């Protein structure tokens, strides 16, 4: 019976060490898995930051282009207004010259009224 108890104790010790080793192995596997996940998480965070920097840069570029576009629109409106004013001035000058020409032509080419000639 002593032999059986010793064997039983030995078997329990073997099982205990086996479980302890299995737990150690499981713990190491979980630790490795955790480290791998942390590494992936860090890489994803780094990529997110990079994308945010790129996005910020693009937004800044868009704002700069929008500002340039607004300036060009304002310049175009100003030039268009100036062109319209110039066109109106040219029409006014042409009209005035036409009227002056009409006045001058009336003065030199006025029809002389015919007088009745008396026959005797």
TIMARBA-486928 format. One record per residue: residue in three letters; x, y, z of N, C-alpha, C in turn. Coordinates in nm, 2 decimals, m for minus. Example, Ala and Ser with C-alpha at 12.3 -4.5 7.8 and 13.67 -1.06 7.14 Angstrom:
// residues 2
<r: ala | nu: 1.32 | nv: m0.57 | nw: 0.78 | cau: 1.23 | cav: m0.45 | caw: 0.78 | cu: 1.32 | cv: m0.33 | cw: 0.78>
<r: ser | nu: 1.28 | nv: m0.22 | nw: 0.71 | cau: 1.37 | cav: m0.11 | caw: 0.71 | cu: 1.29 | cv: 0.00 | cw: 0.79>
//
This chain:
// residues 120
<r: unk | nu: 0.08 | nv: m0.12 | nw: 0.00 | cau: 0.00 | cav: 0.00 | caw: 0.00 | cu: 0.09 | cv: 0.13 | cw: 0.00>
<r: unk | nu: 0.19 | nv: 0.12 | nw: 0.07 | cau: 0.29 | cav: 0.23 | caw: 0.07 | cu: 0.33 | cv: 0.26 | cw: m0.07>
<r: unk | nu: 0.36 | nv: 0.16 | nw: m0.15 | cau: 0.40 | cav: 0.17 | caw: m0.29 | cu: 0.29 | cv: 0.24 | cw: m0.37>
<r: unk | nu: 0.17 | nv: 0.21 | nw: m0.35 | cau: 0.06 | cav: 0.27 | caw: m0.42 | cu: 0.04 | cv: 0.42 | cw: m0.38>
<r: unk | nu: 0.07 | nv: 0.45 | nw: m0.26 | cau: 0.05 | cav: 0.58 | caw: m0.22 | cu: 0.17 | cv: 0.66 | cw: m0.27>
<r: unk | nu: 0.29 | nv: 0.61 | nw: m0.28 | cau: 0.40 | cav: 0.68 | caw: m0.33 | cu: 0.38 | cv: 0.70 | cw: m0.48>
<r: unk | nu: 0.33 | nv: 0.60 | nw: m0.55 | cau: 0.30 | cav: 0.61 | caw: m0.69 | cu: 0.19 | cv: 0.72 | cw: m0.71>
<r: unk | nu: 0.10 | nv: 0.71 | nw: m0.63 | cau: m0.01 | cav: 0.81 | caw: m0.64 | cu: 0.04 | cv: 0.95 | cw: m0.62>
<r: unk | nu: 0.13 | nv: 0.98 | nw: m0.52 | cau: 0.19 | cav: 1.11 | caw: m0.50 | cu: 0.28 | cv: 1.14 | cw: m0.61>
<r: unk | nu: 0.36 | nv: 1.05 | nw: m0.67 | cau: 0.44 | cav: 1.07 | caw: m0.78 | cu: 0.36 | cv: 1.11 | cw: m0.90>
<r: unk | nu: 0.25 | nv: 1.04 | nw: m0.92 | cau: 0.16 | cav: 1.07 | caw: m1.04 | cu: 0.10 | cv: 1.21 | cw: m1.02>
<r: unk | nu: 0.06 | nv: 1.24 | nw: m0.90 | cau: 0.01 | cav: 1.38 | caw: m0.87 | cu: 0.11 | cv: 1.49 | cw: m0.90>
<r: unk | nu: 0.23 | nv: 1.46 | nw: m0.86 | cau: 0.34 | cav: 1.56 | caw: m0.88 | cu: 0.37 | cv: 1.57 | cw: m1.03>
<r: unk | nu: 0.37 | nv: 1.46 | nw: m1.10 | cau: 0.39 | cav: 1.47 | caw: m1.25 | cu: 0.28 | cv: 1.55 | cw: m1.31>
<r: unk | nu: 0.16 | nv: 1.52 | nw: m1.27 | cau: 0.04 | cav: 1.59 | caw: m1.33 | cu: 0.05 | cv: 1.74 | cw: m1.29>
<r: unk | nu: 0.09 | nv: 1.77 | nw: m1.17 | cau: 0.10 | cav: 1.91 | caw: m1.13 | cu: 0.21 | cv: 1.98 | cw: m1.21>
<r: unk | nu: 0.33 | nv: 1.91 | nw: m1.23 | cau: 0.43 | cav: 1.97 | caw: m1.31 | cu: 0.39 | cv: 1.99 | cw: m1.45>
<r: unk | nu: 0.32 | nv: 1.89 | nw: m1.50 | cau: 0.27 | cav: 1.89 | caw: m1.64 | cu: 0.18 | cv: 2.01 | cw: m1.65>
<r: unk | nu: 0.08 | nv: 2.02 | nw: m1.56 | cau: m0.01 | cav: 2.14 | caw: m1.56 | cu: 0.06 | cv: 2.27 | cw: m1.55>
<r: unk | nu: 0.16 | nv: 2.27 | nw: m1.46 | cau: 0.24 | cav: 2.40 | caw: m1.44 | cu: 0.31 | cv: 2.43 | cw: m1.57>
<r: unk | nu: 0.37 | nv: 2.33 | nw: m1.64 | cau: 0.44 | cav: 2.35 | caw: m1.77 | cu: 0.34 | cv: 2.39 | cw: m1.87>
<r: unk | nu: 0.23 | nv: 2.33 | nw: m1.87 | cau: 0.12 | cav: 2.36 | caw: m1.97 | cu: 0.08 | cv: 2.50 | cw: m1.95>
<r: unk | nu: 0.06 | nv: 2.54 | nw: m1.82 | cau: 0.02 | cav: 2.68 | caw: m1.80 | cu: 0.13 | cv: 2.78 | cw: m1.84>
<r: unk | nu: 0.25 | nv: 2.74 | nw: m1.81 | cau: 0.36 | cav: 2.83 | caw: m1.85 | cu: 0.36 | cv: 2.84 | cw: m2.01>
<r: unk | nu: 0.35 | nv: 2.73 | nw: m2.07 | cau: 0.34 | cav: 2.73 | caw: m2.22 | cu: 0.22 | cv: 2.82 | cw: m2.27>
<r: unk | nu: 0.11 | nv: 2.80 | nw: m2.21 | cau: m0.01 | cav: 2.87 | caw: m2.25 | cu: 0.01 | cv: 3.02 | cw: m2.22>
<r: unk | nu: 0.07 | nv: 3.05 | nw: m2.10 | cau: 0.10 | cav: 3.19 | caw: m2.07 | cu: 0.20 | cv: 3.25 | cw: m2.17>
<r: unk | nu: 0.30 | nv: 3.18 | nw: m2.21 | cau: 0.39 | cav: 3.23 | caw: m2.31 | cu: 0.32 | cv: 3.25 | cw: m2.44>
<r: unk | nu: 0.23 | nv: 3.16 | nw: m2.48 | cau: 0.16 | cav: 3.18 | caw: m2.60 | cu: 0.07 | cv: 3.30 | cw: m2.60>
<r: unk | nu: 0.00 | nv: 3.32 | nw: m2.49 | cau: m0.08 | cav: 3.44 | caw: m2.47 | cu: 0.00 | cv: 3.57 | cw: m2.47>
<r: unk | nu: 0.12 | nv: 3.56 | nw: m2.41 | cau: 0.20 | cav: 3.68 | caw: m2.41 | cu: 0.25 | cv: 3.71 | cw: m2.55>
<r: unk | nu: 0.29 | nv: 3.61 | nw: m2.62 | cau: 0.33 | cav: 3.63 | caw: m2.76 | cu: 0.22 | cv: 3.69 | cw: m2.85>
<r: unk | nu: 0.10 | nv: 3.63 | nw: m2.83 | cau: m0.02 | cav: 3.68 | caw: m2.90 | cu: m0.05 | cv: 3.82 | cw: m2.87>
<r: unk | nu: m0.04 | nv: 3.86 | nw: m2.74 | cau: m0.07 | cav: 3.99 | caw: m2.69 | cu: 0.04 | cv: 4.09 | cw: m2.75>
<r: unk | nu: 0.16 | nv: 4.05 | nw: m2.75 | cau: 0.27 | cav: 4.14 | caw: m2.81 | cu: 0.24 | cv: 4.16 | cw: m2.96>
<r: unk | nu: 0.20 | nv: 4.05 | nw: m3.03 | cau: 0.18 | cav: 4.06 | caw: m3.17 | cu: 0.06 | cv: 4.16 | cw: m3.19>
<r: unk | nu: m0.05 | nv: 4.15 | nw: m3.11 | cau: m0.16 | cav: 4.24 | caw: m3.13 | cu: m0.12 | cv: 4.39 | cw: m3.10>
<r: unk | nu: m0.04 | nv: 4.40 | nw: m2.99 | cau: 0.01 | cav: 4.54 | caw: m2.96 | cu: 0.09 | cv: 4.60 | cw: m3.08>
<r: unk | nu: 0.17 | nv: 4.51 | nw: m3.14 | cau: 0.25 | cav: 4.56 | caw: m3.25 | cu: 0.17 | cv: 4.60 | cw: m3.37>
<r: unk | nu: 0.06 | nv: 4.52 | nw: m3.39 | cau: m0.03 | cav: 4.55 | caw: m3.50 | cu: m0.10 | cv: 4.68 | cw: m3.47>
<r: unk | nu: m0.14 | nv: 4.70 | nw: m3.35 | cau: m0.21 | cav: 4.82 | caw: m3.30 | cu: m0.12 | cv: 4.94 | cw: m3.32>
<r: unk | nu: 0.00 | nv: 4.93 | nw: m3.28 | cau: 0.10 | cav: 5.04 | caw: m3.30 | cu: 0.11 | cv: 5.08 | cw: m3.44>
<r: unk | nu: 0.12 | nv: 4.97 | nw: m3.53 | cau: 0.14 | cav: 5.00 | caw: m3.67 | cu: 0.02 | cv: 5.07 | cw: m3.73>
<r: unk | nu: m0.10 | nv: 5.02 | nw: m3.69 | cau: m0.22 | cav: 5.09 | caw: m3.74 | cu: m0.23 | cv: 5.23 | cw: m3.69>
<r: unk | nu: m0.20 | nv: 5.26 | nw: m3.56 | cau: m0.20 | cav: 5.39 | caw: m3.51 | cu: m0.10 | cv: 5.48 | cw: m3.59>
<r: unk | nu: 0.02 | nv: 5.43 | nw: m3.62 | cau: 0.11 | cav: 5.50 | caw: m3.70 | cu: 0.06 | cv: 5.54 | cw: m3.84>
<r: unk | nu: m0.01 | nv: 5.44 | nw: m3.90 | cau: m0.06 | cav: 5.46 | caw: m4.03 | cu: m0.18 | cv: 5.57 | cw: m4.02>
<r: unk | nu: m0.26 | nv: 5.56 | nw: m3.92 | cau: m0.36 | cav: 5.66 | caw: m3.90 | cu: m0.31 | cv: 5.80 | cw: m3.89>
<r: unk | nu: m0.20 | nv: 5.81 | nw: m3.81 | cau: m0.14 | cav: 5.94 | caw: m3.79 | cu: m0.08 | cv: 5.99 | cw: m3.92>
<r: unk | nu: m0.02 | nv: 5.90 | nw: m4.00 | cau: 0.03 | cav: 5.94 | caw: m4.13 | cu: m0.08 | cv: 5.99 | cw: m4.22>
<r: unk | nu: m0.19 | nv: 5.91 | nw: m4.22 | cau: m0.31 | cav: 5.95 | caw: m4.31 | cu: m0.36 | cv: 6.09 | cw: m4.26>
<r: unk | nu: m0.37 | nv: 6.11 | nw: m4.13 | cau: m0.42 | cav: 6.24 | caw: m4.08 | cu: m0.33 | cv: 6.35 | cw: m4.12>
<r: unk | nu: m0.20 | nv: 6.33 | nw: m4.12 | cau: m0.10 | cav: 6.43 | caw: m4.17 | cu: m0.12 | cv: 6.46 | cw: m4.32>
<r: unk | nu: m0.14 | nv: 6.36 | nw: m4.39 | cau: m0.16 | cav: 6.37 | caw: m4.54 | cu: m0.29 | cv: 6.45 | cw: m4.56>
<r: unk | nu: m0.40 | nv: 6.41 | nw: m4.49 | cau: m0.53 | cav: 6.48 | caw: m4.50 | cu: m0.52 | cv: 6.62 | cw: m4.46>
<r: unk | nu: m0.45 | nv: 6.65 | nw: m4.36 | cau: m0.43 | cav: 6.79 | caw: m4.31 | cu: m0.36 | cv: 6.87 | cw: m4.42>
<r: unk | nu: m0.26 | nv: 6.81 | nw: m4.48 | cau: m0.18 | cav: 6.88 | caw: m4.58 | cu: m0.27 | cv: 6.91 | cw: m4.70>
<r: unk | nu: m0.35 | nv: 6.81 | nw: m4.74 | cau: m0.44 | cav: 6.83 | caw: m4.86 | cu: m0.55 | cv: 6.93 | cw: m4.83>
<r: unk | nu: m0.60 | nv: 6.94 | nw: m4.70 | cau: m0.69 | cav: 7.04 | caw: m4.67 | cu: m0.63 | cv: 7.18 | cw: m4.68>
<r: unk | nu: m0.51 | nv: 7.19 | nw: m4.63 | cau: m0.44 | cav: 7.32 | caw: m4.64 | cu: m0.42 | cv: 7.36 | cw: m4.79>
<r: unk | nu: m0.38 | nv: 7.26 | nw: m4.87 | cau: m0.37 | cav: 7.29 | caw: m5.01 | cu: m0.50 | cv: 7.34 | cw: m5.07>
<r: unk | nu: m0.61 | nv: 7.27 | nw: m5.04 | cau: m0.74 | cav: 7.31 | caw: m5.09 | cu: m0.78 | cv: 7.45 | cw: m5.05>
<r: unk | nu: m0.75 | nv: 7.49 | nw: m4.92 | cau: m0.78 | cav: 7.62 | caw: m4.88 | cu: m0.70 | cv: 7.72 | cw: m4.95>
<r: unk | nu: m0.57 | nv: 7.69 | nw: m4.98 | cau: m0.49 | cav: 7.78 | caw: m5.06 | cu: m0.54 | cv: 7.80 | cw: m5.20>
<r: unk | nu: m0.58 | nv: 7.69 | nw: m5.26 | cau: m0.64 | cav: 7.70 | caw: m5.40 | cu: m0.77 | cv: 7.77 | cw: m5.40>
<r: unk | nu: m0.85 | nv: 7.75 | nw: m5.30 | cau: m0.98 | cav: 7.82 | caw: m5.29 | cu: m0.96 | cv: 7.97 | cw: m5.28>
<r: unk | nu: m0.86 | nv: 8.01 | nw: m5.20 | cau: m0.82 | cav: 8.15 | caw: m5.18 | cu: m0.78 | cv: 8.21 | cw: m5.32>
<r: unk | nu: m0.69 | nv: 8.14 | nw: m5.39 | cau: m0.65 | cav: 8.18 | caw: m5.52 | cu: m0.76 | cv: 8.20 | cw: m5.62>
<r: unk | nu: m0.85 | nv: 8.10 | nw: m5.61 | cau: m0.97 | cav: 8.10 | caw: m5.70 | cu: m1.06 | cv: 8.22 | cw: m5.67>
<r: unk | nu: m1.08 | nv: 8.25 | nw: m5.54 | cau: m1.16 | cav: 8.37 | caw: m5.50 | cu: m1.09 | cv: 8.50 | cw: m5.55>
<r: unk | nu: m0.96 | nv: 8.51 | nw: m5.54 | cau: m0.89 | cav: 8.62 | caw: m5.59 | cu: m0.90 | cv: 8.64 | cw: m5.74>
<r: unk | nu: m0.89 | nv: 8.53 | nw: m5.81 | cau: m0.91 | cav: 8.53 | caw: m5.96 | cu: m1.05 | cv: 8.57 | cw: m6.00>
<r: unk | nu: m1.15 | nv: 8.52 | nw: m5.92 | cau: m1.29 | cav: 8.56 | caw: m5.95 | cu: m1.31 | cv: 8.71 | cw: m5.93>
<r: unk | nu: m1.25 | nv: 8.76 | nw: m5.82 | cau: m1.27 | cav: 8.90 | caw: m5.79 | cu: m1.20 | cv: 8.99 | cw: m5.90>
<r: unk | nu: m1.08 | nv: 8.94 | nw: m5.94 | cau: m1.01 | cav: 9.01 | caw: m6.05 | cu: m1.09 | cv: 9.01 | cw: m6.18>
<r: unk | nu: m1.14 | nv: 8.89 | nw: m6.21 | cau: m1.22 | cav: 8.87 | caw: m6.33 | cu: m1.34 | cv: 8.97 | cw: m6.33>
<r: unk | nu: m1.41 | nv: 8.97 | nw: m6.22 | cau: m1.53 | cav: 9.06 | caw: m6.20 | cu: m1.49 | cv: 9.21 | cw: m6.22>
<r: unk | nu: m1.38 | nv: 9.24 | nw: m6.17 | cau: m1.33 | cav: 9.38 | caw: m6.18 | cu: m1.30 | cv: 9.41 | cw: m6.33>
<r: unk | nu: m1.23 | nv: 9.32 | nw: m6.39 | cau: m1.19 | cav: 9.34 | caw: m6.53 | cu: m1.32 | cv: 9.35 | cw: m6.62>
<r: unk | nu: m1.41 | nv: 9.26 | nw: m6.59 | cau: m1.54 | cav: 9.26 | caw: m6.66 | cu: m1.61 | cv: 9.39 | cw: m6.65>
<r: unk | nu: m1.62 | nv: 9.44 | nw: m6.52 | cau: m1.68 | cav: 9.57 | caw: m6.50 | cu: m1.61 | cv: 9.68 | cw: m6.57>
<r: unk | nu: m1.48 | nv: 9.68 | nw: m6.57 | cau: m1.41 | cav: 9.78 | caw: m6.64 | cu: m1.43 | cv: 9.78 | cw: m6.79>
<r: unk | nu: m1.44 | nv: 9.65 | nw: m6.84 | cau: m1.47 | cav: 9.64 | caw: m6.99 | cu: m1.61 | cv: 9.69 | cw: m7.02>
<r: unk | nu: m1.70 | nv: 9.66 | nw: m6.93 | cau: m1.84 | cav: 9.71 | caw: m6.96 | cu: m1.84 | cv: 9.86 | cw: m6.96>
<r: unk | nu: m1.77 | nv: 9.92 | nw: m6.86 | cau: m1.77 | cav: 10.07 | caw: m6.85 | cu: m1.70 | cv: 10.13 | cw: m6.98>
<r: unk | nu: m1.59 | nv: 10.07 | nw: m7.02 | cau: m1.52 | cav: 10.11 | caw: m7.14 | cu: m1.61 | cv: 10.10 | cw: m7.26>
<r: unk | nu: m1.69 | nv: 9.99 | nw: m7.27 | cau: m1.78 | cav: 9.97 | caw: m7.39 | cu: m1.89 | cv: 10.08 | cw: m7.38>
<r: unk | nu: m1.94 | nv: 10.11 | nw: m7.27 | cau: m2.04 | cav: 10.22 | caw: m7.25 | cu: m1.98 | cv: 10.35 | cw: m7.29>
<r: unk | nu: m1.86 | nv: 10.38 | nw: m7.25 | cau: m1.80 | cav: 10.50 | caw: m7.29 | cu: m1.78 | cv: 10.51 | cw: m7.44>
<r: unk | nu: m1.73 | nv: 10.40 | nw: m7.50 | cau: m1.71 | cav: 10.40 | caw: m7.64 | cu: m1.85 | cv: 10.43 | cw: m7.72>
<r: unk | nu: m1.95 | nv: 10.36 | nw: m7.67 | cau: m2.09 | cav: 10.39 | caw: m7.73 | cu: m2.13 | cv: 10.53 | cw: m7.72>
<r: unk | nu: m2.10 | nv: 10.59 | nw: m7.60 | cau: m2.14 | cav: 10.73 | caw: m7.57 | cu: m2.06 | cv: 10.82 | cw: m7.66>
<r: unk | nu: m1.93 | nv: 10.80 | nw: m7.67 | cau: m1.85 | cav: 10.88 | caw: m7.76 | cu: m1.89 | cv: 10.87 | cw: m7.91>
<r: unk | nu: m1.92 | nv: 10.74 | nw: m7.95 | cau: m1.96 | cav: 10.72 | caw: m8.09 | cu: m2.10 | cv: 10.80 | cw: m8.11>
<r: unk | nu: m2.19 | nv: 10.79 | nw: m8.02 | cau: m2.32 | cav: 10.86 | caw: m8.03 | cu: m2.30 | cv: 11.01 | cw: m8.04>
<r: unk | nu: m2.21 | nv: 11.06 | nw: m7.95 | cau: m2.19 | cav: 11.21 | caw: m7.95 | cu: m2.12 | cv: 11.25 | cw: m8.08>
<r: unk | nu: m2.03 | nv: 11.17 | nw: m8.13 | cau: m1.97 | cav: 11.20 | caw: m8.26 | cu: m2.07 | cv: 11.20 | cw: m8.37>
<r: unk | nu: m2.16 | nv: 11.10 | nw: m8.37 | cau: m2.26 | cav: 11.09 | caw: m8.47 | cu: m2.35 | cv: 11.21 | cw: m8.47>
<r: unk | nu: m2.39 | nv: 11.25 | nw: m8.35 | cau: m2.48 | cav: 11.37 | caw: m8.33 | cu: m2.41 | cv: 11.49 | cw: m8.38>
<r: unk | nu: m2.28 | nv: 11.50 | nw: m8.35 | cau: m2.20 | cav: 11.62 | caw: m8.39 | cu: m2.19 | cv: 11.62 | cw: m8.54>
<r: unk | nu: m2.17 | nv: 11.50 | nw: m8.60 | cau: m2.16 | cav: 11.49 | caw: m8.75 | cu: m2.29 | cv: 11.53 | cw: m8.81>
<r: unk | nu: m2.40 | nv: 11.49 | nw: m8.75 | cau: m2.54 | cav: 11.53 | caw: m8.81 | cu: m2.56 | cv: 11.68 | cw: m8.80>
<r: unk | nu: m2.52 | nv: 11.74 | nw: m8.69 | cau: m2.53 | cav: 11.88 | caw: m8.67 | cu: m2.45 | cv: 11.96 | cw: m8.78>
<r: unk | nu: m2.32 | nv: 11.91 | nw: m8.80 | cau: m2.23 | cav: 11.97 | caw: m8.89 | cu: m2.29 | cv: 11.95 | cw: m9.03>
<r: unk | nu: m2.34 | nv: 11.84 | nw: m9.07 | cau: m2.39 | cav: 11.81 | caw: m9.20 | cu: m2.52 | cv: 11.89 | cw: m9.23>
<r: unk | nu: m2.60 | nv: 11.92 | nw: m9.13 | cau: m2.72 | cav: 12.00 | caw: m9.15 | cu: m2.68 | cv: 12.15 | cw: m9.17>
<r: unk | nu: m2.57 | nv: 12.19 | nw: m9.11 | cau: m2.53 | cav: 12.33 | caw: m9.13 | cu: m2.47 | cv: 12.36 | cw: m9.26>
<r: unk | nu: m2.41 | nv: 12.27 | nw: m9.32 | cau: m2.34 | cav: 12.29 | caw: m9.45 | cu: m2.43 | cv: 12.25 | cw: m9.57>
<r: unk | nu: m2.52 | nv: 12.16 | nw: m9.55 | cau: m2.60 | cav: 12.10 | caw: m9.65 | cu: m2.75 | cv: 12.14 | cw: m9.63>
<r: unk | nu: m2.77 | nv: 12.25 | nw: m9.57 | cau: m2.91 | cav: 12.29 | caw: m9.55 | cu: m2.97 | cv: 12.32 | cw: m9.69>
<r: unk | nu: m3.09 | nv: 12.28 | nw: m9.70 | cau: m3.15 | cav: 12.31 | caw: m9.83 | cu: m3.19 | cv: 12.45 | cw: m9.83>
<r: unk | nu: m3.16 | nv: 12.52 | nw: m9.95 | cau: m3.20 | cav: 12.66 | caw: m9.96 | cu: m3.34 | cv: 12.66 | cw: m10.01>
<r: unk | nu: m3.42 | nv: 12.73 | nw: m9.94 | cau: m3.56 | cav: 12.73 | caw: m9.99 | cu: m3.57 | cv: 12.81 | cw: m10.12>
<r: unk | nu: m3.65 | nv: 12.75 | nw: m10.20 | cau: m3.67 | cav: 12.81 | caw: m10.34 | cu: m3.77 | cv: 12.93 | cw: m10.32>
<r: unk | nu: m3.73 | nv: 13.03 | nw: m10.39 | cau: m3.83 | cav: 13.14 | caw: m10.39 | cu: m3.91 | cv: 13.14 | cw: m10.52>
<r: unk | nu: m4.02 | nv: 13.19 | nw: m10.51 | cau: m4.10 | cav: 13.19 | caw: m10.63 | cu: m4.05 | cv: 13.30 | cw: m10.72>
<r: unk | nu: m4.04 | nv: 13.26 | nw: m10.84 | cau: m3.99 | cav: 13.36 | caw: m10.93 | cu: m4.12 | cv: 13.42 | cw: m11.00>
<r: unk | nu: m4.11 | nv: 13.55 | nw: m11.01 | cau: m4.23 | cav: 13.62 | caw: m11.07 | cu: m4.21 | cv: 13.64 | cw: m11.22>
<r: unk | nu: m4.30 | nv: 13.60 | nw: m11.29 | cau: m4.29 | cav: 13.61 | caw: m11.44 | cu: m4.36 | cv: 13.75 | cw: m11.47>
<r: unk | nu: m4.31 | nv: 13.81 | nw: m11.56 | cau: m4.36 | cav: 13.94 | caw: m11.60 | cu: m4.41 | cv: 13.93 | cw: m11.74>
//
